Amino acid sequence: MNQFEQQQGPRVDISATTPLVCACGNETFKEVMYMRKESRLMSGLPTDRLVPIQLIACDKCGELIEDFIPAPLQQFYGKNSSSDVEIL
């Protein structure tokens, strides 16, 4: 493996890939950041702390891309979550 591959990762033949398409038909996505607050009582720290959570959403309709939501966060941000999360 040469130095370029180590820095950039392995080369990908783009013609051998398929696009990720949202249910709305859009093929562009954006990174979105959610913030959760952890109580100092739970963390043992002297103050509450903010926990950033980076997810991927459709650039057109705002739908979170389920495949990129880590398993522990599915209950909060997945399609079967109890929260009404909307991205503007």
N, CA and C atoms as a LAMMPS dump frame, in Angstrom:
ITEM: TIMESTEP
0
ITEM: NUMBER OF ATOMS
264
ITEM: BOX BOUNDS ff ff ff
-5.0000000000000000e+02 5.0000000000000000e+02
-5.0000000000000000e+02 5.0000000000000000e+02
-5.0000000000000000e+02 5.0000000000000000e+02
ITEM: ATOMS id mol type element x y z
1 1 1 N 0.858 -1.181 0
2 1 2 C 0 0 0
3 1 3 C 0.898 1.235 0
4 2 1 N 0.639 2.132 -0.942
5 2 2 C 1.479 3.326 -0.994
6 2 3 C 0.953 4.404 -0.054
7 3 1 N 1.721 5.467 0.095
8 3 2 C 1.379 6.535 1.038
9 3 3 C 0.061 7.217 0.677
10 4 1 N -0.215 7.388 -0.635
11 4 2 C -1.47 8.032 -1.057
12 4 3 C -2.665 7.209 -0.611
13 5 1 N -2.624 5.896 -0.781
14 5 2 C -3.729 5.028 -0.384
15 5 3 C -3.931 5.032 1.126
16 6 1 N -2.833 5.156 1.871
17 6 2 C -2.951 5.2 3.326
18 6 3 C -3.658 6.478 3.773
19 7 1 N -3.377 7.58 3.116
20 7 2 C -3.983 8.846 3.489
21 7 3 C -5.406 8.975 2.955
22 8 1 N -5.658 8.547 1.739
23 8 2 C -6.939 8.742 1.091
24 8 3 C -7.856 7.519 1.18
25 9 1 N -7.355 6.377 1.585
26 9 2 C -8.137 5.152 1.591
27 9 3 C -7.996 4.447 0.25
28 10 1 N -8.557 3.262 0.124
29 10 2 C -8.422 2.529 -1.133
30 10 3 C -9.19 3.223 -2.26
31 11 1 N -8.716 3.045 -3.468
32 11 2 C -9.385 3.638 -4.628
33 11 3 C -10.684 2.891 -4.894
34 12 1 N -11.681 3.623 -5.313
35 12 2 C -12.996 3.056 -5.584
36 12 3 C -13.329 3.286 -7.049
37 13 1 N -13.762 2.231 -7.726
38 13 2 C -14.239 2.352 -9.104
39 13 3 C -15.677 2.836 -9.029
40 14 1 N -15.902 4.124 -9.254
41 14 2 C -17.22 4.734 -9.09
42 14 3 C -18.264 4.089 -9.994
43 15 1 N -17.836 3.538 -11.135
44 15 2 C -18.789 2.879 -12.039
45 15 3 C -19.317 1.565 -11.464
46 16 1 N -18.647 1.057 -10.429
47 16 2 C -19.083 -0.194 -9.795
48 16 3 C -19.928 0.065 -8.551
49 17 1 N -20.343 1.307 -8.357
50 17 2 C -21.145 1.664 -7.186
51 17 3 C -22.572 2.001 -7.603
52 18 1 N -23.45 2.049 -6.639
53 18 2 C -24.835 2.459 -6.894
54 18 3 C -25.155 3.654 -5.997
55 19 1 N -25.993 4.555 -6.463
56 19 2 C -26.305 5.743 -5.649
57 19 3 C -27.221 5.393 -4.48
58 20 1 N -27.088 6.139 -3.413
59 20 2 C -28.018 6.066 -2.293
60 20 3 C -29.121 7.064 -2.603
61 21 1 N -30.353 6.583 -2.644
62 21 2 C -31.484 7.427 -3.017
63 21 3 C -32.488 7.439 -1.875
64 22 1 N -32.9 8.619 -1.474
65 22 2 C -33.904 8.789 -0.431
66 22 3 C -35.268 8.349 -0.968
67 23 1 N -36.195 8.067 -0.078
68 23 2 C -37.554 7.694 -0.471
69 23 3 C -38.218 8.794 -1.306
70 24 1 N -37.795 10.044 -1.131
71 24 2 C -38.363 11.151 -1.907
72 24 3 C -37.738 11.261 -3.293
73 25 1 N -36.734 10.431 -3.579
74 25 2 C -36.083 10.435 -4.888
75 25 3 C -34.813 11.255 -4.957
76 26 1 N -34.473 11.949 -3.9
77 26 2 C -33.296 12.806 -3.866
78 26 3 C -32.026 11.98 -3.654
79 27 1 N -30.924 12.431 -4.251
80 27 2 C -29.647 11.733 -4.116
81 27 3 C -28.587 12.564 -3.396
82 28 1 N -28.961 13.685 -2.783
83 28 2 C -27.981 14.486 -2.049
84 28 3 C -28.356 14.508 -0.576
85 29 1 N -27.328 14.555 0.263
86 29 2 C -27.515 14.449 1.698
87 29 3 C -26.662 15.48 2.408
88 30 1 N -26.998 15.718 3.676
89 30 2 C -26.245 16.68 4.476
90 30 3 C -26.004 16.099 5.863
91 31 1 N -24.957 16.599 6.487
92 31 2 C -24.679 16.216 7.867
93 31 3 C -25.517 17.101 8.777
94 32 1 N -26.144 16.499 9.771
95 32 2 C -26.915 17.26 10.754
96 32 3 C -26.375 16.921 12.137
97 33 1 N -26.479 17.867 13.034
98 33 2 C -25.948 17.688 14.383
99 33 3 C -27.074 17.812 15.391
100 34 1 N -27.243 16.787 16.188
101 34 2 C -28.166 16.823 17.308
102 34 3 C -27.344 16.983 18.568
103 35 1 N -27.914 17.631 19.548
104 35 2 C -27.227 17.797 20.826
105 35 3 C -28.075 17.166 21.918
106 36 1 N -27.435 16.387 22.766
107 36 2 C -28.097 15.803 23.929
108 36 3 C -27.357 16.328 25.154
109 37 1 N -28.077 16.503 26.235
110 37 2 C -27.449 16.994 27.458
111 37 3 C -27.413 15.856 28.467
112 38 1 N -26.225 15.648 29.036
113 38 2 C -26.054 14.637 30.07
114 38 3 C -25.92 15.33 31.418
115 39 1 N -26.727 14.906 32.347
116 39 2 C -26.711 15.494 33.679
117 39 3 C -25.389 15.211 34.375
118 40 1 N -24.93 16.18 35.131
119 40 2 C -23.7 15.986 35.915
120 40 3 C -23.884 14.86 36.928
121 41 1 N -25.111 14.612 37.337
122 41 2 C -25.368 13.527 38.287
123 41 3 C -25.131 12.165 37.653
124 42 1 N -25.377 12.051 36.343
125 42 2 C -25.152 10.79 35.633
126 42 3 C -23.688 10.605 35.236
127 43 1 N -23.024 11.705 34.894
128 43 2 C -21.65 11.617 34.393
129 43 3 C -20.61 11.652 35.502
130 44 1 N -20.988 12.183 36.662
131 44 2 C -20.006 12.329 37.737
132 44 3 C -19.108 13.533 37.554
133 45 1 N -19.387 14.34 36.546
134 45 2 C -18.604 15.549 36.3
135 45 3 C -19.173 16.704 37.117
136 46 1 N -18.409 17.774 37.282
137 46 2 C -18.898 18.897 38.082
138 46 3 C -20.03 19.685 37.413
139 47 1 N -20.161 19.581 36.086
140 47 2 C -21.232 20.302 35.386
141 47 3 C -21.889 19.377 34.361
142 48 1 N -23.097 19.757 33.939
143 48 2 C -23.749 19.032 32.846
144 48 3 C -22.87 19.157 31.607
145 49 1 N -23.003 18.208 30.693
146 49 2 C -22.226 18.322 29.46
147 49 3 C -23.116 18.053 28.257
148 50 1 N -22.73 18.668 27.133
149 50 2 C -23.438 18.467 25.878
150 50 3 C -22.743 17.367 25.1
151 51 1 N -23.558 16.489 24.505
152 51 2 C -23.036 15.382 23.712
153 51 3 C -23.504 15.59 22.272
154 52 1 N -22.57 15.903 21.338
155 52 2 C -22.972 16.094 19.944
156 52 3 C -23.181 14.742 19.26
157 53 1 N -24.233 14.659 18.443
158 53 2 C -24.521 13.447 17.685
159 53 3 C -24.66 13.85 16.227
160 54 1 N -23.753 13.341 15.393
161 54 2 C -23.743 13.693 13.983
162 54 3 C -24.465 12.597 13.198
163 55 1 N -25.472 12.981 12.403
164 55 2 C -26.243 12.05 11.599
165 55 3 C -26.323 12.567 10.163
166 56 1 N -26.819 11.735 9.255
167 56 2 C -26.958 12.096 7.85
168 56 3 C -28.446 12.182 7.513
169 57 1 N -28.84 13.258 6.82
170 57 2 C -30.237 13.469 6.447
171 57 3 C -30.33 13.845 4.972
172 58 1 N -31.478 13.544 4.38
173 58 2 C -31.753 13.939 2.998
174 58 3 C -31.735 15.46 2.91
175 59 1 N -31.088 15.969 1.89
176 59 2 C -30.979 17.417 1.703
177 59 3 C -32.298 18.037 1.26
178 60 1 N -33.191 17.229 0.702
179 60 2 C -34.461 17.743 0.196
180 60 3 C -35.576 17.648 1.235
181 61 1 N -35.809 16.444 1.781
182 61 2 C -36.957 16.261 2.679
183 61 3 C -36.582 16.228 4.158
184 62 1 N -35.281 16.096 4.459
185 62 2 C -34.843 16.101 5.852
186 62 3 C -34.928 14.757 6.552
187 63 1 N -35.347 13.719 5.849
188 63 2 C -35.457 12.381 6.444
189 63 3 C -34.071 11.883 6.853
190 64 1 N -33.967 11.391 8.086
191 64 2 C -32.708 10.801 8.524
192 64 3 C -32.501 9.487 7.792
193 65 1 N -31.252 9.206 7.415
194 65 2 C -30.939 7.98 6.699
195 65 3 C -30.697 6.882 7.726
196 66 1 N -31.643 5.961 7.775
197 66 2 C -31.676 4.908 8.794
198 66 3 C -30.379 4.104 8.856
199 67 1 N -29.773 3.824 7.694
200 67 2 C -28.552 3.008 7.657
201 67 3 C -27.377 3.664 8.382
202 68 1 N -27.433 4.971 8.569
203 68 2 C -26.328 5.685 9.199
204 68 3 C -26.605 6.077 10.641
205 69 1 N -27.697 5.585 11.202
206 69 2 C -27.993 5.848 12.609
207 69 3 C -27.439 4.693 13.423
208 70 1 N -26.462 4.925 14.293
209 70 2 C -25.896 3.843 15.097
210 70 3 C -26.984 3.157 15.935
211 71 1 N -26.843 1.853 16.113
212 71 2 C -27.848 1.042 16.818
213 71 3 C -28.291 1.647 18.16
214 72 1 N -27.374 2.127 19.004
215 72 2 C -27.818 2.678 20.291
216 72 3 C -28.697 3.929 20.157
217 73 1 N -28.661 4.579 18.996
218 73 2 C -29.442 5.801 18.794
219 73 3 C -30.748 5.553 18.052
220 74 1 N -30.969 4.334 17.57
221 74 2 C -32.187 4.016 16.82
222 74 3 C -33.444 4.348 17.623
223 75 1 N -33.401 4.097 18.922
224 75 2 C -34.59 4.346 19.741
225 75 3 C -34.96 5.822 19.809
226 76 1 N -33.983 6.71 19.584
227 76 2 C -34.241 8.144 19.638
228 76 3 C -34.493 8.757 18.265
229 77 1 N -33.791 8.262 17.238
230 77 2 C -33.819 8.909 15.933
231 77 3 C -34.273 8.007 14.793
232 78 1 N -34.512 6.729 15.044
233 78 2 C -34.952 5.806 14.002
234 78 3 C -36.426 5.99 13.678
235 79 1 N -36.894 5.282 12.655
236 79 2 C -38.292 5.408 12.229
237 79 3 C -39.27 4.967 13.296
238 80 1 N -38.848 4.066 14.166
239 80 2 C -39.728 3.567 15.229
240 80 3 C -39.504 4.286 16.551
241 81 1 N -38.864 5.453 16.486
242 81 2 C -38.583 6.194 17.727
243 81 3 C -39.851 6.835 18.253
244 82 1 N -39.814 7.152 19.528
245 82 2 C -40.973 7.789 20.15
246 82 3 C -40.917 9.308 20.032
247 83 1 N -39.772 9.861 19.629
248 83 2 C -39.656 11.313 19.516
249 83 3 C -40.046 11.779 18.127
250 84 1 N -40.565 12.978 18.029
251 84 2 C -40.934 13.57 16.749
252 84 3 C -39.815 14.499 16.315
253 85 1 N -38.765 13.93 15.723
254 85 2 C -37.608 14.706 15.277
255 85 3 C -37.855 15.174 13.849
256 86 1 N -37.712 16.457 13.628
257 86 2 C -37.873 17.007 12.288
258 86 3 C -36.683 17.892 11.978
259 87 1 N -36.168 17.773 10.789
260 87 2 C -35.03 18.568 10.364
261 87 3 C -35.523 19.651 9.421
262 88 1 N -35.138 20.867 9.7
263 88 2 C -35.575 21.983 8.852
264 88 3 C -34.47 22.381 7.917
